[in-house]
């Protein structure tokens, strides 16, 4: 069974997505073999839902996007595995269900289940949230944000990352 | 959108046929959340070659039209609002 990638996409958006091409200069996939046993590995999560810790972190900059519609906040937020209440800053999807249960975007409870069952070695101490709308800000995301995220994951001994776009 | 991820040569891809804003399913549905995450880590650890795609056979439990309307924000995003303004200026009526 193969899913329909565009089942829930507005029809007029289809030309923007159905023939996507890699960024200029990228011809080969980035590939890192996964060498550890999953049962010994530390797994981190990355969400593009624009989550930040309520009252403890600056939310993603939505006013900037309102002023410049082709721009998206390219920064990131580090979320401890047990991160407490979150706010969601993302103007392109309805936030209701993620705010009702942030496991919809950042499934730390399911990760705990996999650790408890022995399927996964351990949950990473911290996960990462970015805001997925990155049109004009993509260069900052690639040159600054992505590198900071890689450094974080290396520093905390993360073996694998699951990135879940919203 | 797993097809898009493959076209962008993502190394490992897990596809779900869920509305935008719901990569791991519905709120409170721990079983589906776990199924999707377990599939993801299985593909992460077990894919033998780049651009491996595995799709999950779970049907979204809501009529398509209802789910299509539900995932969209209450107001168009700034870029969509801008596109709508441009279309209106050209005398085109279709919404994005």
Interface residues (C-beta under 8 A of the other chain):
Chain A: X1 X2 X3 X4 X5 X6 X7 X8 X9 X10 X12 X13 X17 X18 X19 X20 X21 X22 X26 X28 X29 X30 X31 X32 X34 X36 X37 X38 X41 X43 X47 X49 X65 X66 X69 X70 X91 X92 X93 X94 X95 X97 X98 X100 X101 X103 X104 X105 X107 X109 X110 X111 X113 X114 X119 X120 X133 X135 X160 X161 X162 X164 X165 X166
Chain B: X1 X2 X3 X4 X7 X8 X9 X10 X11 X15 X16 X17 X18 X19 X20 X21 X22 X23 X24 X25 X26 X27 X28 X30 X33 X34 X36 X37 X38 X40 X41 X42 X44 X45 X46 X47 X50 X51 X55 X56 X57 X64 X67 X68 X70 X71 X72 X73 X74 X75 X77 X78 X79 X81 X82 X94 X95 X96
